Amino acid sequence: MIRLVLRVFRWLLSVITDTLRVKSIQFIITLAIMLITLTVMTVVSFVLYNKFSETAEQNTFLNNQQIVDQVNANLEVYLKGMAETFEFADEEVLRTGGVPTEELRDRLETILRTREDLVSVSIFTPKGVSIANYPEQPMRSNTRVTEQSWFTSALDNPNHLSFSLPHIQNLFRGSYTWVVSMSKGITYADERGRVDAVLVIDINFKTIDELLRKVSLGQKGYVYMIDKSAGNIVYHPQQELIYSGLKYENVEQALKYTFGTYIDHSAGETRLITIKTTDIVGWKIVGVSFMDEIITTKRNIGGFMLWLLPFVLVFVLLISAYMSARISNPIKRLERSMAKVEQGDFDIYLPVNGDNEVGRLSRRFNIMVGRIREQTEQIIEEQEAKRKGELEVLQAQIHPHFLYNTLNSVVRMAGSGKSEEVIEMITALSRFFRISLSRGKHSITVQEELEHVRNYLVIQKFRYKNKFTYTITADEAVLKRRTLKLILQPLVENAIYHGIEMMVDPGEIVITAALEGEEVIFHVRDNGLGMAPDKLATLLSSSHSASIVQLPGSKSDSEGSGVGVRNVNERIKLYYGSRYGLRITSELEEGTDVSIHIPALLGEEDKR
């Protein structure tokens, strides 16, 4: 059998390829996979459709049976509760020893109040004369109690609780409630001796109606209820149509079953009938579901199969095309990889499959790309090293300018005889340069950086004759963290030259350092002239090729360090990464706040 199938496939492939005059291996592989998949999917779909259809039908039968059983269980629980209430009322009548009495009225009215679905409790003589009724209300004159079914059932079956069919209560004036009457022949004793009577309790049919009305079997299915003796309909969701003759139920067939399932064709539609009989009153619960819904389910399954088949075929087509491409087009992959290298993408790796000519070529290609990538990375590292060197040279340019200006101020103060100020200024200058040198290290502690800027401020305060005040504060936890040196002084220098120097009022500079999460954050705030928003927006976004840049409106580099804001920002990003650097906020006539964000790092000696 398998050989025959293979021969058929081989012949079919030969016919198709000869007809289309296609000799491509990729096309033949794709076509073969498609034909095999189509055949397998057709067979599997047929088998699954039959299996799913059978399972759907069985599940519908089982589901209907379970729903009808559950409805029957709920109804029996409810009717059993009503029967227990009736027996309790019966015991109260026998216990009081007389009817009617005040004690009996209180007890029966208490029972009525415990259940909202209890309508009334009445006691009649065997001749239909009312002995008592609760709640007390006037009776109709033409009730004909002795002719009503619940009354005759109680007399015919004394000491047996009977349930009537639903009916409109017509015992009392002004009452038209749809009820089911529970009745029983009883015997009680009073001063006259033993007295026969009929006890009847009317329960509101609304509860049973709601219990059955909530049930649905499928989209159109329903349940109804008949009595087991004559097939009278106890409940039907379309009862008005039944009474008017516009709807027909095959009750005669349903009476033949105590429980079970059968197919009914009497109503012009094929229906699935499920029956269950209640044990307490003998009512039959009949579940009706429509077979066309099961057929619709089968159609849905068939439609799903028809939708799934082309989807699977398309999926298989893509997979087969991919597999055939892997077999027949390795050189195209190599060509595409070379095109990427031509465009400057060196982060690629060509998989090497086998040790044939294409495999060896791919291996040589990978080696070539790897060497180009290594050389490119080496060039980038050399350029970064060169850039760092340029920044370090630029940083060193601060010393001649600043030293000249400071010594000039010292000479003027010495000429004025201010020896103490001269000593303090030279001391600050020596400490300033000691920290600036830092034995050639690039980073120092935050404490040393703050001390460095403090000495700078001492010198500048002398030079500007107390034109400004300053405060420096830092958290204890941040003092031993490491930072690039000489990042605060250029910002303070700019705050003095371009924010405070032109002010009439005294200036103020506030420097803070804090540890926030995994970052050290410095703030340099001044109350100077501030900057316009347009200048602030472009301050750090200009080309990084400019290494010496002052704030807008700055003086020439001869008066200041020459290491500007962009230089500090570029140094931080170069050493720590692009996520760190400067952030500036400023308002005209209010001042400027420059924050520095660097990682919270410790040196090796600090860790020990």
C-alpha positions as CSV (number, residue, x, y, z in Angstrom):
1,M,0.0,0.0,0.0
2,I,2.8,2.4,0.9
3,R,4.7,1.6,-2.2
4,L,1.5,2.3,-4.3
5,V,1.1,5.6,-2.6
6,L,4.7,6.5,-3.3
7,R,4.4,5.6,-6.9
8,V,1.3,7.7,-7.3
9,F,3.2,10.7,-5.7
10,R,6.2,10.2,-7.9
11,W,4.0,10.0,-11.0
12,L,2.1,13.1,-9.9
13,L,5.3,15.1,-9.3
14,S,6.6,14.1,-12.7
15,V,3.5,15.2,-14.4
16,I,3.4,18.6,-12.7
17,T,7.1,19.4,-13.2
18,D,7.0,18.3,-16.9
19,T,3.8,20.4,-17.5
20,L,5.3,23.5,-15.8
21,R,8.8,22.8,-17.2
22,V,10.3,23.5,-13.8
23,K,13.5,21.7,-12.7
24,S,14.3,23.7,-9.6
25,I,15.0,21.5,-6.6
26,Q,13.5,24.1,-4.3
27,F,10.2,24.0,-6.3
28,I,10.1,20.2,-6.3
29,I,10.7,19.9,-2.6
30,T,8.0,22.5,-1.9
31,L,5.5,20.8,-4.2
32,A,6.1,17.4,-2.7
33,I,5.6,18.6,0.9
34,M,2.5,20.4,-0.2
35,L,0.9,17.3,-1.8
36,I,1.8,15.1,1.1
37,T,0.3,17.7,3.6
38,L,-2.8,18.1,1.5
39,T,-3.5,14.4,1.5
40,V,-2.8,13.9,5.2
41,M,-4.9,16.9,6.2
42,T,-7.8,15.7,4.1
43,V,-7.8,12.3,5.7
44,V,-7.3,13.7,9.2
45,S,-10.0,16.4,8.7
46,F,-12.5,13.7,7.7
47,V,-11.8,11.5,10.7
48,L,-11.8,14.4,13.1
49,Y,-15.0,15.8,11.7
50,N,-16.8,12.5,12.3
51,K,-15.3,12.2,15.8
52,F,-16.1,15.7,16.8
53,S,-19.6,15.5,15.5
54,E,-20.3,12.3,17.4
55,T,-18.8,13.8,20.5
56,A,-20.8,17.0,20.2
57,E,-24.0,15.0,19.9
58,Q,-23.2,12.8,22.9
59,N,-22.3,15.9,24.9
60,T,-25.6,17.5,24.0
61,F,-27.5,14.4,25.2
62,L,-25.5,14.2,28.4
63,N,-25.7,17.9,29.1
64,N,-29.5,17.9,28.6
65,Q,-29.8,15.0,31.0
66,Q,-27.7,16.7,33.6
67,I,-29.7,19.9,33.4
68,V,-33.0,18.1,33.7
69,D,-31.7,16.1,36.6
70,Q,-30.5,19.2,38.3
71,V,-33.9,20.9,37.8
72,N,-35.6,17.9,39.2
73,A,-33.3,17.9,42.2
74,N,-33.9,21.6,42.9
75,L,-37.7,21.1,42.5
76,E,-37.7,18.1,44.9
77,V,-35.8,20.1,47.5
78,Y,-38.3,22.9,47.2
79,L,-41.4,20.6,47.4
80,K,-39.9,18.6,50.2
81,G,-39.5,21.9,52.1
82,M,-43.1,22.8,51.4
83,A,-44.2,19.3,52.6
84,E,-42.2,19.7,55.8
85,T,-43.9,23.1,56.4
86,F,-47.3,21.5,55.8
87,E,-46.5,18.7,58.3
88,F,-45.4,21.3,60.9
89,A,-48.7,23.2,60.4
90,D,-50.6,19.9,60.8
91,E,-48.8,19.2,64.1
92,E,-49.7,22.7,65.3
93,V,-53.4,22.0,64.6
94,L,-53.3,18.7,66.5
95,R,-51.3,20.2,69.4
96,T,-53.7,23.1,70.2
97,G,-56.6,20.7,70.6
98,G,-59.2,23.0,69.1
99,V,-60.0,25.0,66.0
100,P,-60.2,27.9,65.8
101,T,-58.2,29.2,68.9
102,E,-56.1,32.3,69.5
103,E,-53.1,30.1,70.1
104,L,-53.5,28.3,66.8
105,R,-53.9,31.5,64.9
106,D,-50.7,32.9,66.3
107,R,-48.8,29.7,65.4
108,L,-50.1,29.4,61.9
109,E,-49.5,33.1,61.1
110,T,-46.0,32.7,62.4
111,I,-45.5,29.8,59.9
112,L,-46.9,32.1,57.1
113,R,-44.4,34.8,58.0
114,T,-41.4,32.5,57.8
115,R,-42.0,31.8,54.1
116,E,-42.8,34.5,51.6
117,D,-44.1,32.0,49.1
118,L,-46.9,30.8,51.5
119,V,-50.2,32.4,50.6
120,S,-52.8,31.1,53.1
121,V,-53.6,28.2,55.5
122,S,-57.3,27.1,55.7
123,I,-59.2,24.3,57.5
124,F,-62.6,23.0,56.2
125,T,-65.1,20.5,57.3
126,P,-65.7,17.4,55.1
127,K,-68.8,19.3,53.8
128,G,-66.7,22.3,52.7
129,V,-67.5,24.7,55.5
130,S,-64.7,26.9,56.5
131,I,-63.5,26.4,60.1
132,A,-60.6,28.8,60.1
133,N,-58.4,30.6,57.6
134,Y,-55.1,32.5,58.1
135,P,-54.6,35.3,57.4
136,E,-58.2,36.0,58.2
137,Q,-60.1,37.3,55.2
138,P,-63.7,37.0,53.9
139,M,-64.5,34.0,51.7
140,R,-66.3,34.1,48.4
141,S,-69.9,32.9,48.5
142,N,-69.7,30.7,45.4
143,T,-66.4,28.9,45.8
144,R,-67.8,25.4,45.6
145,V,-65.0,24.0,47.8
146,T,-66.2,20.4,47.7
147,E,-65.8,20.4,43.9
148,Q,-62.2,21.5,43.8
149,S,-59.6,18.9,43.0
150,W,-57.4,19.6,46.1
151,F,-60.5,19.0,48.3
152,T,-61.6,15.8,46.7
153,S,-58.0,14.5,46.8
154,A,-57.8,15.1,50.5
155,L,-61.0,13.2,51.2
156,D,-60.2,10.4,48.8
157,N,-56.7,9.9,50.3
158,P,-56.9,10.8,54.0
159,N,-53.5,11.2,55.8
160,H,-51.8,11.6,52.4
161,L,-50.5,14.9,51.3
162,S,-51.7,15.9,47.8
163,F,-50.4,18.6,45.5
164,S,-52.9,20.3,43.1
165,L,-52.2,21.6,39.6
166,P,-51.5,25.3,39.4
167,H,-54.7,27.4,39.6
168,I,-56.0,30.8,40.5
169,Q,-56.9,30.9,44.2
170,N,-60.6,31.7,44.4
171,L,-61.4,31.0,48.1
172,F,-61.1,34.6,49.3
173,R,-62.4,37.9,48.1
174,G,-59.9,40.1,46.3
175,S,-57.3,37.4,45.9
176,Y,-56.3,36.1,42.4
177,T,-52.9,34.6,43.1
178,W,-51.6,31.7,40.9
179,V,-51.1,28.9,43.5
180,V,-50.5,25.2,44.1
181,S,-52.6,23.8,46.9
182,M,-51.3,21.3,49.3
183,S,-54.2,19.4,51.1
184,K,-54.6,16.6,53.4
185,G,-57.4,15.0,55.4
186,I,-56.7,15.4,59.2
187,T,-58.4,14.4,62.4
188,Y,-58.1,16.5,65.6
189,A,-59.7,16.3,69.0
190,D,-61.6,19.1,70.9
191,E,-64.4,19.2,73.4
192,R,-66.7,17.6,70.9
193,G,-64.4,14.6,70.5
194,R,-62.6,13.5,67.3
195,V,-63.3,15.9,64.4
196,D,-62.5,15.2,60.7
197,A,-61.3,18.2,58.6
198,V,-59.3,19.1,55.5
199,L,-56.2,21.2,55.9
200,V,-55.1,23.2,52.8
201,I,-52.0,25.4,52.4
202,D,-51.7,27.5,49.2
203,I,-48.2,28.2,48.0
204,N,-47.3,30.8,45.4
205,F,-46.5,29.2,42.1
206,K,-44.1,32.1,41.3
207,T,-41.2,30.3,42.9
208,I,-41.6,27.2,40.8
209,D,-42.2,29.3,37.7
210,E,-38.9,31.2,38.3
211,L,-37.0,28.0,39.0
212,L,-38.1,26.5,35.6
213,R,-38.0,29.7,33.6
214,K,-34.3,30.2,34.2
215,V,-33.4,26.9,32.5
216,S,-32.5,26.8,28.9
217,L,-31.3,24.0,26.7
218,G,-29.2,25.5,24.0
219,Q,-30.3,28.7,22.3
220,K,-34.0,27.7,21.7
221,G,-34.5,24.8,24.1
222,Y,-36.6,24.9,27.2
223,V,-38.2,22.7,29.9
224,Y,-41.9,22.2,30.8
225,M,-43.7,20.1,33.3
226,I,-46.8,17.8,33.2
227,D,-48.6,15.7,35.8
228,K,-48.1,11.9,35.4
229,S,-51.7,10.9,35.5
230,A,-53.5,12.9,32.7
231,G,-50.7,14.8,31.1
232,N,-52.0,18.2,32.3
233,I,-49.4,20.9,31.8
234,V,-48.2,22.1,35.2
235,Y,-45.8,24.7,33.7
236,H,-44.8,25.8,30.2
237,P,-42.7,28.9,29.3
238,Q,-45.2,29.5,26.4
239,Q,-48.3,28.5,28.3
240,E,-50.5,31.1,26.6
241,L,-49.6,29.6,23.2
242,I,-50.5,26.2,24.5
243,Y,-53.9,27.3,25.8
244,S,-54.6,29.2,22.5
245,G,-53.7,26.1,20.4
246,L,-50.8,27.9,18.6
247,K,-48.2,25.5,20.1
248,Y,-48.3,21.7,20.4
249,E,-46.5,19.5,22.8
250,N,-46.6,15.7,22.3
251,V,-47.6,15.0,25.9
252,E,-49.0,11.5,25.1
253,Q,-45.5,10.3,24.1
254,A,-43.9,11.9,27.1
255,L,-46.3,10.1,29.5
256,K,-44.8,6.8,28.3
257,Y,-41.5,7.6,29.9
258,T,-40.6,7.9,33.6
259,F,-37.1,9.0,32.6
260,G,-34.9,8.9,29.6
261,T,-34.3,10.5,26.2
262,Y,-35.9,10.1,22.7
263,I,-36.2,11.9,19.4
264,D,-39.6,13.6,18.6
265,H,-40.7,14.7,15.1
266,S,-44.4,15.5,15.9
267,A,-44.0,19.3,16.0
268,G,-42.6,19.6,12.5
269,E,-39.1,19.9,13.9
270,T,-36.7,17.2,15.1
271,R,-36.4,17.6,18.8
272,L,-34.4,15.9,21.5
273,I,-36.8,15.1,24.5
274,T,-35.3,14.4,28.0
275,I,-37.7,13.3,30.8
276,K,-37.3,13.0,34.6
277,T,-40.1,12.4,37.1
278,T,-40.2,13.9,40.5
279,D,-40.7,11.4,43.4
280,I,-42.7,13.6,45.7
281,V,-45.7,14.7,43.4
282,G,-45.1,12.6,40.3
283,W,-44.7,15.6,38.0
284,K,-42.7,15.0,34.8
285,I,-40.0,17.5,33.9
286,V,-39.7,17.5,30.1
287,G,-36.5,19.0,28.5
288,V,-36.8,20.1,24.9
289,S,-33.8,20.9,22.7
290,F,-33.6,21.2,19.0
291,M,-31.5,18.9,16.8
292,D,-30.8,21.7,14.3
293,E,-28.6,23.3,16.9
294,I,-26.6,20.1,17.0
295,I,-26.4,20.2,13.2
296,T,-25.3,23.8,13.5
297,T,-22.5,22.6,15.8
298,K,-21.5,20.0,13.2
299,R,-21.5,22.7,10.6
300,N,-19.3,24.9,12.7
301,I,-16.9,22.0,13.1
302,G,-16.9,21.5,9.4
303,G,-16.4,25.2,8.7
304,F,-13.5,25.2,11.2
305,M,-11.9,22.3,9.4
306,L,-12.4,24.0,6.0
307,W,-10.8,27.1,7.5
308,L,-8.0,25.2,9.2
309,L,-7.0,23.3,6.0
310,P,-5.9,26.3,3.9
311,F,-4.2,27.9,7.0
312,V,-2.2,24.7,7.5
313,L,-1.4,24.5,3.8
314,V,-0.1,28.1,3.9
315,F,1.9,27.4,7.0
316,V,3.4,24.2,5.4
317,L,4.1,26.2,2.2
318,L,6.1,28.7,4.2
319,I,8.0,26.0,6.1
320,S,8.7,24.0,2.9
321,A,9.8,27.1,1.1
322,Y,12.1,27.9,4.0
323,M,13.5,24.4,4.1
324,S,14.1,24.2,0.4
325,A,15.7,27.6,0.5
326,R,18.2,26.3,3.1
327,I,19.0,23.5,0.8
328,S,19.3,25.4,-2.5
329,N,20.2,28.9,-1.7
330,P,23.2,29.1,0.7
331,I,25.1,31.3,-1.8
332,K,22.3,33.9,-1.7
333,R,22.7,34.0,2.1
334,L,26.4,34.7,1.7
335,E,25.6,37.4,-0.8
336,R,23.1,39.1,1.5
337,S,25.7,38.9,4.4
338,M,28.3,40.6,2.2
339,A,25.9,43.3,1.3
340,K,25.4,44.0,5.0
341,V,29.2,44.2,5.5
342,E,29.3,46.6,2.5
343,Q,26.8,48.8,4.4
344,G,29.0,48.9,7.5
345,D,27.3,46.2,9.6
346,F,30.1,44.0,11.0
347,D,28.0,42.4,13.8
348,I,27.0,39.4,11.7
349,Y,27.9,35.8,11.7
350,L,27.2,33.5,8.8
351,P,26.3,29.9,9.9
352,V,28.7,27.3,8.5
353,N,26.8,24.2,7.3
354,G,29.0,21.3,6.4
355,D,32.5,21.2,4.9
356,N,31.7,21.7,1.2
357,E,32.8,24.6,-0.9
358,V,30.1,26.9,0.4
359,G,30.8,25.9,4.0
360,R,34.5,26.7,3.6
361,L,33.7,30.0,1.9
362,S,31.4,30.9,4.7
363,R,34.1,30.1,7.3
364,R,36.6,32.4,5.5
365,F,34.0,35.1,5.3
366,N,33.4,35.0,9.1
367,I,37.2,35.2,9.7
368,M,37.5,38.3,7.5
369,V,34.5,40.0,9.1
370,G,35.9,39.3,12.6
371,R,39.3,40.8,11.7
372,I,37.6,43.9,10.2
373,R,35.5,44.2,13.4
374,E,38.6,44.0,15.6
375,Q,40.4,46.6,13.7
376,T,37.4,48.9,13.8
377,E,37.1,48.5,17.6
378,Q,40.9,49.2,17.9
379,I,40.5,52.4,15.9
380,I,37.6,53.5,18.1
381,E,39.6,52.8,21.3
382,E,42.5,54.8,20.0
383,Q,40.3,57.7,19.1
384,E,38.7,57.7,22.6
385,A,42.2,57.6,24.2
386,K,43.2,60.5,22.0
387,R,40.1,62.4,23.1
388,K,40.8,61.8,26.7
389,G,44.3,63.1,26.2
390,E,43.0,66.2,24.6
391,L,40.6,66.8,27.6
392,E,43.4,66.3,30.1
393,V,45.6,68.8,28.2
394,L,42.6,71.2,28.2
395,Q,42.1,70.7,31.9
396,A,45.8,71.6,32.5
397,Q,45.2,75.0,30.8
398,I,43.4,76.2,33.9
399,H,46.5,76.6,35.9
400,P,48.4,79.4,34.0
401,H,45.3,81.7,33.7
402,F,44.1,81.2,37.2
403,L,47.6,81.4,38.7
404,Y,48.3,84.7,37.0
405,N,45.0,86.3,38.1
406,T,45.4,85.0,41.7
407,L,49.1,86.2,42.1
408,N,48.1,89.5,40.6
409,S,45.5,89.9,43.4
410,V,48.1,88.8,46.0
411,V,50.5,91.5,44.9
412,R,47.8,94.1,45.2
413,M,46.9,93.0,48.7
414,A,50.6,92.8,49.8
415,G,51.1,96.3,48.5
416,S,48.1,97.4,50.6
417,G,49.6,95.8,53.7
418,K,46.9,93.2,54.1
419,S,49.3,90.5,55.3
420,E,46.7,88.2,56.9
421,E,44.6,88.2,53.7
422,V,47.7,87.4,51.7
423,I,48.5,84.5,54.0
424,E,45.0,83.1,53.8
425,M,44.8,83.6,50.0
426,I,48.2,81.9,49.4
427,T,47.3,79.0,51.7
428,A,44.0,78.5,49.8
429,L,46.0,78.7,46.5
430,S,48.4,76.0,47.6
431,R,45.7,73.7,48.7
432,F,43.8,74.4,45.5
433,F,46.8,73.3,43.3
434,R,47.6,70.3,45.6
435,I,44.2,68.8,45.0
436,S,44.3,69.8,41.3
437,L,47.4,67.7,40.9
438,S,46.3,64.8,43.0
439,R,49.4,62.8,42.0
440,G,48.2,62.6,38.4
441,K,45.0,60.7,39.3
442,H,41.9,61.3,37.3
443,S,39.5,60.8,40.2
444,I,39.4,61.9,43.8
445,T,36.9,61.6,46.7
446,V,33.9,63.8,46.9
447,Q,35.3,65.3,50.1
448,E,38.5,66.4,48.2
449,E,36.5,67.8,45.3
450,L,34.4,69.9,47.8
451,E,37.6,71.1,49.5
452,H,39.0,72.0,46.1
453,V,36.1,74.2,45.2
454,R,36.0,75.7,48.7
455,N,39.6,76.9,48.3
456,Y,38.7,78.3,44.9
457,L,35.8,80.2,46.5
458,V,38.1,81.6,49.2
459,I,40.4,83.0,46.5
460,Q,37.6,84.4,44.4
461,K,35.9,86.0,47.4
462,F,39.1,87.9,48.1
463,R,39.4,88.9,44.4
464,Y,35.7,90.1,44.3
465,K,35.9,91.8,47.7
466,N,33.1,89.9,49.3
467,K,30.7,90.5,46.4
468,F,29.1,87.1,47.1
469,T,28.6,84.5,49.9
470,Y,28.7,80.7,49.6
471,T,27.7,77.6,51.5
472,I,28.9,74.0,50.9
473,T,27.0,71.1,52.5
474,A,27.3,67.3,51.9
475,D,25.9,64.1,53.3
476,E,28.3,62.1,55.4
477,A,27.6,59.0,53.3
478,V,28.8,60.7,50.1
479,L,32.2,62.1,51.2
480,K,34.1,58.9,50.5
481,R,32.6,58.3,47.1
482,R,34.8,58.8,44.1
483,T,34.4,61.5,41.4
484,L,36.2,62.9,38.5
485,K,38.3,65.8,39.7
486,L,37.7,69.4,38.7
487,I,34.0,69.2,37.8
488,L,32.6,71.7,40.4
489,Q,35.1,74.5,39.9
490,P,34.2,75.3,36.3
491,L,30.5,75.5,37.2
492,V,31.3,77.8,40.2
493,E,33.5,79.9,37.9
494,N,30.7,80.3,35.4
495,A,28.3,81.2,38.2
496,I,30.6,84.0,39.4
497,Y,31.6,85.4,36.0
498,H,28.3,85.1,34.2
499,G,25.7,85.1,36.9
500,I,26.9,87.2,39.9
501,E,29.6,89.6,38.7
502,M,27.1,91.9,36.8
503,M,24.6,92.0,39.7
504,V,24.0,95.0,41.9
505,D,22.9,93.0,44.9
506,P,25.2,90.6,46.7
507,G,25.3,87.1,45.2
508,E,24.9,83.7,46.8
509,I,26.3,80.3,45.7
510,V,25.1,77.1,47.3
511,I,26.9,73.8,46.7
512,T,25.4,70.5,47.9
513,A,26.4,66.8,47.5
514,A,24.1,63.9,48.3
515,L,23.7,60.2,47.7
516,E,20.5,59.3,45.9
517,G,20.1,55.6,45.2
518,E,23.1,54.5,43.1
519,E,24.0,58.1,42.1
520,V,26.0,60.9,43.6
521,I,24.3,64.2,42.8
522,F,26.0,67.6,43.1
523,H,24.0,70.9,42.9
524,V,25.6,74.3,42.1
525,R,23.0,77.0,42.6
526,D,23.3,80.8,42.3
527,N,20.9,83.7,42.5
528,G,22.5,85.4,39.5
529,L,21.1,86.8,36.2
530,G,19.9,83.4,34.9
531,M,19.5,82.4,31.2
532,A,16.7,82.7,28.6
533,P,14.9,79.4,27.7
534,D,16.2,79.4,24.1
535,K,19.8,79.6,25.2
536,L,19.3,77.0,28.0
537,A,17.8,74.6,25.4
538,T,20.9,74.7,23.2
539,L,23.5,74.8,26.0
540,L,24.3,71.1,26.1
541,S,22.9,70.1,22.7
542,S,25.6,71.7,20.5
543,S,28.4,69.8,18.8
544,H,30.7,68.0,21.2
545,S,33.6,69.1,19.1
546,A,33.7,72.4,21.0
547,S,35.8,71.8,24.0
548,I,36.1,75.3,25.5
549,V,32.6,76.8,25.8
550,Q,31.4,79.4,28.3
551,L,27.8,80.2,29.2
552,P,26.0,82.8,27.0
553,G,27.4,86.3,27.3
554,S,30.7,85.1,28.8
555,K,33.9,87.0,28.9
556,S,37.0,85.9,27.0
557,D,38.9,82.9,28.2
558,S,41.6,85.1,29.7
559,E,39.4,85.6,32.7
560,G,38.5,82.2,33.9
561,S,39.5,78.6,33.8
562,G,38.7,78.0,30.1
563,V,37.0,74.7,31.1
564,G,33.4,75.3,30.3
565,V,30.1,73.6,30.9
566,R,30.2,71.4,27.8
567,N,33.7,70.3,28.7
568,V,32.5,69.1,32.1
569,N,29.5,67.3,30.6
570,E,31.6,65.7,27.9
571,R,34.2,64.4,30.4
572,I,31.5,62.8,32.6
573,K,29.8,61.1,29.7
574,L,33.2,59.9,28.4
575,Y,34.3,58.3,31.6
576,Y,30.9,57.1,33.1
577,G,28.6,56.7,30.1
578,S,25.9,58.6,28.3
579,R,23.3,58.3,31.1
580,Y,25.3,60.6,33.4
581,G,26.2,64.2,33.0
582,L,24.8,67.7,33.6
583,R,21.2,68.9,33.9
584,I,20.6,72.7,34.0
585,T,17.5,74.7,35.0
586,S,17.5,78.5,34.9
587,E,15.2,81.5,35.0
588,L,16.0,85.0,34.1
589,E,16.6,87.3,37.1
590,E,16.1,84.3,39.4
591,G,19.3,82.3,39.0
592,T,20.6,79.0,37.8
593,D,20.8,75.4,39.2
594,V,23.3,73.0,37.6
595,S,23.1,69.4,38.8
596,I,25.8,66.8,38.2
597,H,24.9,63.1,38.1
598,I,27.6,60.5,38.4
599,P,27.6,56.8,39.6
600,A,28.2,56.2,43.4
601,L,31.6,54.5,43.2
602,L,34.1,53.6,45.9
603,G,37.9,53.3,45.5
604,E,39.7,50.2,46.5
605,E,41.2,51.8,49.6
606,D,37.7,53.0,50.6
607,K,36.3,49.5,50.3
608,R,38.9,48.2,52.7
